[in-house]
């Protein structure tokens, strides 16, 4: 007899904002309560339990016996079941005891499986994208957004009134909405395969990392918040003075642009890239330059991250230390399966400009050094705040962070995938690939190119930018961002030189493009390009990676191009700019980029799984190609680094000749 699967969905209400706190801190808030839970076993009827009713014994027994439980974004149901529901039922006279806690191993996340098979991660979008007739109740969604907050809070007495207690009709509608969510989630789960076994291992590891969380230095966050407020006030005062009161703040975009335009500013916007490109120009002088510098300083988003660190921290934490859980999103980059950041977004924290002075700057901030002294010693106040952000993430008491980063992993992977043996030999020998590339493209002998020379910098940009088909114009813009000023002709010569020197990689783009087209045109056959294989499944193009994982390009078709002769490869996916589900185009260079980033992700995931099994290490985060763990401070942390380094220096079993390397450090605070 097959073990039944329980599908569940919660509707909750709270005085805290889930979007600001994340699921873990939200569920642990004393103000959070479960309003209702929709549930169903296998394909049976959907039932709804409401607050105030006896909790269903069949559900409790199912969970107690560790039978499978399925949900959309199961991390939310997991946190709410184990923290909110258990507390709520334990305090209810109807129940002698709360149900057993959910175990991570019994959870199955339909959202994770949907992402793996190329569907959107929003339930609203996933059902129509999967071609299902059942739809999420959009009117019910608006009702839920109203009812998940109190109807009224008396500011004088603190008395709270809740919608579901005062409007039974709305509560009935909410229960129907909750039940419909289970119908839709279950329909999607029945349409797609489950996560492959290896991916389920990775998903479970991700869940453990998110539950473990990352330490937050609350006193530093508070001190930086105060410093940022002072610096922002000072910046705005300068803006007000310079413009004679016409512009009140550095972030008043319309007013600032109008004032600058009236004073000769030649651009039509104040976007970060535009301002950065304008400031070095020789005619950017006087008032224009002053205002652009203030704009650049005042527009930093550090204060938003600082506020999020406090709202997302465990509400039961002490005053001097916090834990933020749920900072990683499994399969957040849907095209490659890489992780995305959530809450304080560690993936886009600024690098900072303080270098080795960062520890002294943090000490000065913690000791409440006045703003003018901080700026005298370390530079503009808001830049100091920005540079110190990473340091707010720190190890728990008695532990240290162990951080290792895969070195130039994408450059290694694309050369390995394409069979560019000379580049692989450079990596294997430990030579500098940027110097090697610059020498090949410019004809300068390697021994004449130093580590800090402009030629090596050019080689670095070529390696980082050209692996996936970047054209000369875009390369020129990219090089400018690295401080390299090239003419159009020089950029074209550099790109052509790189392609001539890396012909195996260039051929790899075209081979991938050709194989994908053949697969779409011949859906019963597969087509291989070295380590990559294409085939069609249910109308979707699958790219099989050397690890055995597949990338899914849904509803793939060849369609005529709008702007040139011939057809192009298209598929349905989320547009990264509009966030809409729509038909997208791809081509050989983009397929090579997807494959490279996906293979790099698989190499990292394998290393994470190996590290996760070691008792000396507690993984707490991954940022880009970096693994972050905690270990007991002192010698154990040094030994833990050696263990993690050995893991990361061992090529994956599916790529034994991939030359991998890593670098890292041990310390109490996170840094770059």
KAJOMO-V149444 format. One record per pair of residues at least 24 apart in sequence whose C-alpha atoms are under 10 Angstrom apart, sorted by the first residue. I is the first residue (numbers start at 1). J is the second residue. Records with the same first field share a line. If there is no record, write none. Layout:
BEGIN
I->J / J
END
This chain:
BEGIN
3->41 / 42 / 62 / 67 / 68
4->40 / 41 / 42 / 43 / 62 / 67 / 68 / 69
5->40 / 41 / 42 / 43 / 62 / 67 / 68 / 69 / 70 / 106 / 107 / 108
6->39 / 40 / 41 / 42 / 43 / 44 / 58 / 59 / 62 / 63 / 67 / 68 / 69 / 70 / 71 / 107 / 108 / 186
7->38 / 39 / 40 / 41 / 42 / 43 / 46 / 59 / 68 / 69 / 70 / 71 / 72 / 107 / 108 / 110 / 182 / 183 / 185 / 186
8->37 / 38 / 39 / 40 / 41 / 46 / 47 / 48 / 59 / 69 / 70 / 71 / 72 / 74 / 77 / 178 / 179 / 181 / 182 / 183 / 185 / 186
9->36 / 37 / 38 / 39 / 40 / 48 / 70 / 71 / 72 / 73 / 74 / 76 / 77 / 178 / 179 / 180 / 181 / 182 / 185
10->34 / 35 / 36 / 37 / 38 / 39 / 48 / 49 / 50 / 71 / 76 / 77 / 80 / 81 / 85 / 175 / 178 / 179 / 181 / 182
11->35 / 36 / 37 / 38 / 50 / 77 / 80 / 144 / 147 / 148 / 174 / 175 / 177 / 178
12->36 / 37 / 80 / 84 / 85 / 144 / 147 / 148 / 149
13->144 / 145 / 146 / 147 / 148 / 149 / 150 / 162 / 163 / 164
14->147 / 148 / 149 / 150 / 162
15->148 / 149 / 150 / 153 / 160
16->148 / 149 / 150 / 311
17->148 / 149 / 311 / 312
18->148 / 311 / 312
19->308 / 311 / 312 / 342 / 343
20->307 / 308 / 309 / 310 / 311 / 312 / 343 / 344
21->308 / 309 / 310 / 311 / 312 / 313 / 314 / 315 / 324 / 325 / 326 / 343 / 344
22->76 / 308 / 311 / 312 / 313 / 314 / 324 / 325 / 326 / 327 / 342 / 343 / 344
23->75 / 76 / 77 / 78 / 79 / 80 / 312 / 325 / 326
24->75 / 76 / 78 / 79 / 80 / 82 / 83 / 84 / 210 / 211 / 213 / 312 / 313 / 314 / 315 / 324 / 325 / 326
25->79 / 80 / 83 / 311 / 312 / 313 / 314 / 315 / 316 / 323 / 324 / 325 / 326
26->76 / 79 / 80 / 83 / 84 / 311 / 312 / 313 / 314 / 315
27->76 / 77 / 78 / 79 / 80 / 81 / 82 / 83 / 84 / 85 / 314 / 315
28->79 / 80 / 82 / 83 / 84 / 87 / 314 / 315 / 316
29->83 / 84 / 314 / 315 / 316
30->83 / 84 / 87 / 88 / 315 / 316
31->84 / 150 / 160
32->80 / 83 / 84 / 85 / 88 / 148 / 149
33->80 / 83 / 84 / 85 / 87 / 88 / 148
34->80 / 81 / 84 / 85 / 86 / 88 / 89 / 148
35->85 / 147 / 148 / 164 / 165 / 171 / 174 / 175
36->171 / 174 / 175 / 178 / 179
37->77 / 85 / 175 / 178 / 179 / 182
38->175 / 176 / 177 / 178 / 179 / 180 / 181 / 182 / 183
39->69 / 70 / 71 / 178 / 179 / 181 / 182 / 183
40->70 / 179 / 182 / 183 / 186
41->69 / 70
42->70 / 186 / 190
43->183 / 186 / 187 / 190
45->179 / 183
46->176 / 178 / 179 / 180 / 182 / 183
47->175 / 176 / 178 / 179 / 182
48->175 / 176 / 178 / 179
49->175
50->171 / 172 / 175
51->85 / 88 / 89 / 92 / 164 / 165
52->89 / 92 / 93 / 94
53->92 / 94 / 95
54->89 / 92 / 93 / 94 / 95
55->89 / 94 / 95 / 98 / 99
56->99
57->99
59->99
60->98 / 99 / 100 / 101 / 102
61->99 / 100
62->100
63->99 / 100 / 101 / 102 / 103 / 106 / 107
64->99 / 100 / 101 / 102 / 103
65->100 / 106
66->100 / 101 / 102 / 103 / 104 / 105 / 106 / 107
67->102 / 103 / 105 / 106 / 107
68->102 / 103 / 104 / 105 / 106 / 107 / 108
69->102 / 103 / 104 / 105 / 106 / 107 / 108 / 109
70->106 / 107 / 108 / 109 / 110 / 111 / 182 / 185 / 186 / 189
71->107 / 108 / 109 / 110 / 111 / 112 / 181 / 182 / 185 / 186 / 189
72->108 / 109 / 110 / 111 / 112 / 113 / 114 / 121 / 122 / 123 / 181 / 182 / 184 / 185 / 186 / 188 / 189
73->108 / 109 / 110 / 111 / 112 / 121 / 122 / 123
74->104 / 107 / 108 / 109 / 110 / 111 / 112 / 207
75->104 / 107 / 108 / 109 / 207 / 210 / 211 / 326
76->326
77->102 / 107 / 109
78->102 / 103 / 104 / 107 / 207
79->211
104->204 / 205 / 207 / 208 / 211
105->200 / 201 / 204 / 207
106->204
107->204
108->189 / 194 / 195 / 200 / 203 / 204
109->185 / 189 / 194 / 195 / 200 / 203 / 204
110->185 / 186 / 188 / 189 / 190 / 192 / 193 / 194 / 195
111->185 / 188 / 189 / 330 / 331
112->194 / 195 / 199 / 200 / 203 / 329 / 330 / 331 / 332
113->188 / 189 / 192 / 193 / 194 / 195 / 196 / 199 / 200 / 203 / 331
114->188 / 189 / 191 / 192 / 193 / 194 / 195 / 331 / 334
115->195 / 330 / 331 / 332 / 333 / 334 / 335 / 337 / 552
116->192 / 193 / 194 / 195 / 196 / 199 / 330 / 331 / 332 / 334 / 335 / 336 / 337 / 549 / 550 / 551 / 552
117->192 / 193 / 194 / 195 / 334 / 540 / 542 / 550 / 551 / 552 / 553 / 554
118->334 / 335 / 337 / 540 / 542 / 551 / 552 / 553 / 554 / 555 / 572 / 573 / 574
119->188 / 192 / 334 / 552 / 553 / 554 / 572 / 573 / 574 / 581
120->334 / 573 / 574 / 579 / 580 / 581
121->331 / 332 / 334 / 574
123->181 / 184 / 185 / 188
124->181 / 184
125->574 / 580 / 581
126->184 / 185 / 188 / 581
127->184 / 185 / 187 / 188 / 191
128->188 / 581
129->188 / 554 / 555 / 572 / 573 / 581 / 582
130->187 / 188 / 191 / 192 / 554 / 555
131->188 / 191
132->184 / 187 / 188 / 191
133->184 / 187
134->180 / 181 / 183 / 184 / 185 / 187 / 188
135->180 / 181 / 183 / 184 / 185 / 187
136->177 / 178 / 180 / 181 / 182 / 183 / 184 / 185
137->176 / 177 / 178 / 179 / 180 / 181 / 184
138->177
139->173 / 177
140->170 / 173 / 174 / 175 / 176 / 177 / 178 / 180 / 181
141->174 / 177 / 178 / 181
142->174
143->170 / 171 / 173 / 174 / 177
144->170 / 171 / 173 / 174 / 175 / 177 / 178
147->171 / 174
196->548 / 549 / 550
198->547 / 548 / 549 / 605 / 606 / 609
199->330 / 331 / 549 / 602 / 605
201->605 / 609
202->330 / 602 / 605 / 606 / 608 / 609
203->329 / 330 / 331
204->330
205->330 / 605 / 608 / 609 / 612 / 613 / 619
206->326 / 328 / 329 / 330 / 339 / 605 / 608 / 609 / 612 / 619 / 620 / 621 / 622
207->325 / 326 / 328 / 329 / 330
208->325 / 326 / 612 / 618 / 619 / 620
209->325 / 326 / 327 / 328 / 612 / 618 / 619 / 620 / 621 / 622 / 629
210->324 / 325 / 326 / 327 / 328 / 329 / 619 / 620 / 621
211->323 / 324 / 325 / 326 / 327 / 620
212->323 / 324 / 325 / 326 / 618 / 619 / 620 / 621
213->313 / 314 / 322 / 323 / 324 / 325 / 326 / 327 / 328 / 619 / 620 / 621
214->313 / 322 / 323 / 324 / 325 / 326 / 327 / 393 / 394 / 395 / 396 / 619 / 620 / 621 / 628 / 629 / 630
215->309 / 313 / 321 / 322 / 323 / 324 / 325 / 392 / 393 / 394 / 395 / 396 / 397 / 620 / 669 / 670
216->309 / 310 / 313 / 320 / 321 / 322 / 323 / 324 / 390 / 391 / 392 / 393 / 394 / 395 / 396 / 669
217->309 / 310 / 319 / 320 / 321 / 322 / 323 / 391 / 392 / 393 / 394 / 395 / 396 / 669
218->306 / 309 / 310 / 313 / 317 / 318 / 319 / 320 / 321 / 322 / 323 / 392 / 393
219->319 / 320 / 321 / 322 / 365 / 366 / 392
220->306 / 320 / 321 / 362 / 363 / 365 / 366 / 367 / 368 / 388 / 389 / 391 / 392 / 393
221->303 / 305 / 306 / 307 / 309 / 310 / 365 / 366 / 385 / 388 / 389 / 391 / 392 / 393
222->306 / 307 / 310 / 365 / 366
223->362 / 364 / 365 / 366 / 367 / 368 / 369 / 385
224->302 / 303 / 306 / 362 / 365 / 366 / 368 / 381 / 382 / 384 / 385 / 386 / 388 / 389 / 392
225->302 / 303 / 304 / 305 / 306 / 307 / 385
226->303 / 365 / 368 / 371 / 385
227->303 / 365 / 368 / 369 / 370 / 371 / 374 / 381 / 382 / 384 / 385
228->298 / 300 / 302 / 303 / 306 / 371 / 381 / 382 / 383 / 384 / 385 / 386
229->303 / 381 / 382
230->370 / 371 / 381 / 382
231->297 / 298 / 371 / 372 / 375 / 380 / 381 / 382 / 383 / 384 / 385
232->294 / 297 / 298 / 299 / 300 / 303 / 381 / 382
233->298
234->298 / 371 / 381
235->291 / 293 / 294 / 295 / 297 / 298 / 380 / 381 / 382
236->294 / 295 / 298
238->290 / 291 / 294
239->290 / 291 / 294 / 295 / 298
242->287 / 290 / 291
243->287 / 291
249->294 / 295 / 298 / 299
250->291 / 292 / 293 / 294 / 295 / 296 / 297 / 298 / 299
251->294 / 295 / 296 / 297 / 298 / 299 / 300
252->295 / 299
253->295 / 299
256->291 / 292 / 295
259->288 / 291
260->287 / 288 / 289 / 291 / 292
261->288
263->287 / 288
264->288
265->289
270->295 / 296
271->296 / 299
272->296 / 299 / 300
273->481
276->481
277->477 / 480 / 481
294->380
296->382 / 383
297->380 / 381 / 382 / 383 / 386
298->381 / 382 / 383
299->382
300->350 / 382 / 383 / 385 / 386
301->349 / 350 / 382 / 386
302->349 / 350 / 382 / 383 / 385 / 386 / 387 / 388 / 389
303->382 / 385 / 386 / 389
304->344
305->343 / 344 / 345 / 346 / 349 / 386 / 389
306->344 / 385 / 386 / 389 / 392
307->344
308->343 / 344 / 345
309->343 / 344 / 392 / 393
310->344
311->343
312->343 / 344
321->394 / 395 / 396 / 397
322->393 / 394 / 396
323->393 / 394 / 395 / 396
324->393
325->620
326->621
327->620 / 621 / 622
328->620 / 621 / 622 / 623
333->576 / 598
334->551 / 552 / 573 / 574
335->551 / 552 / 553 / 573 / 574 / 591 / 594 / 595 / 597 / 598
336->550 / 551 / 552 / 593 / 594 / 595 / 596 / 597 / 598 / 599 / 600 / 601 / 602
337->549 / 550 / 551 / 594 / 597 / 598 / 599 / 601 / 602
338->597 / 598 / 599 / 600 / 601 / 602 / 604 / 605 / 624 / 625
339->601 / 605 / 622 / 623 / 624 / 625
340->622 / 623 / 624
341->621 / 622 / 623 / 624
345->623
346->389 / 390 / 393 / 621 / 622 / 623 / 624
347->622 / 623 / 624
348->623 / 624
349->386 / 387 / 388 / 389 / 390 / 623 / 672
350->383 / 386 / 387 / 388 / 389 / 390 / 672
351->386 / 387 / 388 / 389 / 390 / 671 / 672
352->383 / 384 / 385 / 386 / 387 / 388 / 389 / 390 / 671 / 672
353->378 / 379 / 383 / 384 / 386 / 387 / 388
354->378 / 379 / 383 / 384 / 386 / 387 / 388
355->387 / 671 / 672
358->384 / 387 / 388 / 391 / 671
359->388 / 391 / 669 / 671
361->385 / 387 / 388
362->387 / 388 / 389 / 391 / 392
387->671 / 672
388->670 / 671
389->670 / 671
390->669 / 670 / 671 / 672
391->668 / 669 / 670 / 671 / 672
392->669 / 670 / 671
393->668 / 669 / 670 / 671
394->630 / 667 / 668 / 669 / 670 / 671
395->620 / 629 / 630 / 631 / 632 / 633 / 667 / 668 / 669 / 670
396->630 / 631 / 632 / 633 / 668 / 669
397->632 / 633 / 668
398->630 / 631 / 632 / 633 / 634 / 668
399->629 / 630 / 631 / 632 / 633 / 634 / 636 / 637 / 667 / 668
400->629 / 630 / 631 / 632 / 633 / 634 / 636 / 637 / 638 / 666 / 667 / 668 / 669 / 670
401->617 / 618 / 619 / 620 / 628 / 629 / 630 / 631 / 632 / 633 / 637 / 640 / 641 / 665 / 666 / 667 / 668 / 669 / 670 / 671
402->617 / 618 / 619 / 620 / 627 / 628 / 629 / 630 / 631 / 632 / 633 / 637 / 638 / 639 / 640 / 641 / 642 / 644 / 645 / 664 / 665 / 666 / 667 / 668 / 669 / 670
403->619 / 621 / 622 / 626 / 627 / 628 / 629 / 630 / 641 / 644 / 645 / 663 / 664 / 665 / 666 / 667 / 670 / 671 / 672
404->622 / 625 / 626 / 627 / 628 / 629 / 641 / 644 / 645 / 648 / 661 / 662 / 663 / 664 / 665 / 666
405->604 / 622 / 623 / 624 / 625 / 626 / 627 / 628 / 645 / 648 / 661 / 662 / 663 / 664 / 665
406->600 / 603 / 604 / 624 / 625 / 626 / 627 / 645 / 648 / 649 / 660 / 661 / 662 / 663 / 664
407->625 / 626 / 660 / 661 / 662 / 663 / 664
408->433 / 463 / 464 / 625 / 660 / 661 / 662
409->596 / 597 / 599 / 600 / 601 / 603 / 604 / 625 / 658 / 659 / 660 / 661 / 662
410->463 / 464 / 467 / 593 / 595 / 596 / 597 / 598 / 599 / 600 / 601 / 625
411->463 / 464 / 465 / 466 / 467 / 596 / 597 / 600
412->596 / 600 / 658 / 659 / 660 / 661
413->595 / 596 / 597 / 598 / 599 / 600 / 603 / 655 / 658 / 659 / 660
414->467 / 468 / 504 / 505 / 508 / 592 / 593 / 595 / 596 / 597 / 599 / 600
415->467 / 502 / 504 / 505 / 508 / 596 / 658
416->505 / 530 / 531 / 596 / 655 / 657 / 658 / 659
417->504 / 505 / 508 / 529 / 530 / 531 / 532 / 546 / 592 / 595 / 596 / 599 / 655 / 658
418->502 / 503 / 504 / 505 / 506 / 507 / 508 / 509 / 511 / 529 / 530 / 531 / 532 / 592 / 596
419->502 / 503 / 504 / 505 / 508 / 530 / 531
420->501 / 502 / 503 / 504 / 505 / 506 / 508
421->502 / 504
422->501 / 502
423->501 / 502
424->657 / 658 / 659
425->659
426->659
427->658 / 659 / 660 / 661
428->657 / 658 / 659 / 660 / 661
429->659
430->659 / 661
432->456 / 459 / 460
433->459 / 460 / 463
434->458 / 459 / 460 / 461 / 462 / 463 / 464
435->459 / 460
436->460
437->461 / 462 / 463 / 497 / 498 / 501 / 502
438->462 / 463 / 494 / 497 / 498
440->497 / 498 / 500 / 501 / 502
441->493 / 494 / 495 / 496 / 497 / 498 / 499 / 500 / 501 / 502
442->493 / 494 / 497 / 498
443->497
454->483 / 484
455->484
457->482 / 483 / 484
458->482 / 483 / 484 / 485 / 486 / 494
459->494 / 498
462->494 / 495 / 497 / 498 / 499
463->498
465->495
466->494 / 495 / 496 / 498 / 499 / 502 / 505 / 506 / 589
467->498 / 499 / 502 / 505 / 506 / 509 / 589 / 590 / 592 / 593 / 596
468->505 / 506 / 508 / 509 / 588 / 589 / 590 / 591 / 592 / 593 / 594 / 596
469->495 / 499 / 505 / 506 / 509 / 587 / 588 / 589 / 590 / 592 / 593
470->495 / 589 / 590
471->495 / 496
472->496
505->589 / 592
506->588 / 589 / 592
507->588 / 589
508->588 / 589 / 591 / 592
509->587 / 588 / 589 / 590 / 591 / 592 / 593
510->587 / 588 / 589 / 591 / 592
511->588 / 589 / 592
512->543 / 587 / 588 / 589 / 590 / 591 / 592 / 595
513->568 / 569 / 586 / 587 / 588 / 589 / 590 / 591 / 592
514->587 / 588
515->588
516->541 / 542 / 543 / 556 / 558 / 569 / 586 / 587 / 588 / 591
517->541 / 556 / 557 / 558 / 567 / 568 / 569 / 587
519->556
520->555 / 556 / 557 / 558 / 569
521->557 / 558
531->595 / 654 / 655
532->592 / 595
540->571 / 572
541->570 / 571
543->591 / 594 / 595
544->595
545->595 / 596 / 598 / 599 / 602 / 654
546->595 / 599 / 602 / 653 / 654 / 655
547->598 / 599 / 602 / 603 / 606 / 652 / 653 / 654 / 655
548->602 / 654
549->598 / 599 / 602
550->595 / 598
551->594 / 595 / 598
553->584 / 586
554->583
555->583
556->583 / 584 / 585
557->583 / 585
558->585
559->585
561->585
599->655
600->625
601->625
602->652
603->648 / 650 / 651 / 652 / 653 / 654 / 655 / 658 / 660
604->648 / 652
605->652
606->647 / 648 / 651 / 652 / 653
607->644 / 645 / 646 / 647 / 648 / 649 / 650 / 651 / 652
608->644 / 647 / 648
609->647
610->644 / 647 / 648
611->640 / 643 / 644 / 645 / 646 / 647 / 648
612->644
614->640 / 643 / 644
615->640
616->640 / 641 / 643 / 644
617->641 / 643 / 644
625->662
626->662 / 663 / 664
627->664
628->664 / 666 / 670
629->666
630->666 / 667 / 668
631->666
633->666 / 667 / 668
634->666 / 667
637->665 / 666 / 667
638->665 / 666 / 667
640->666
641->665 / 666
END
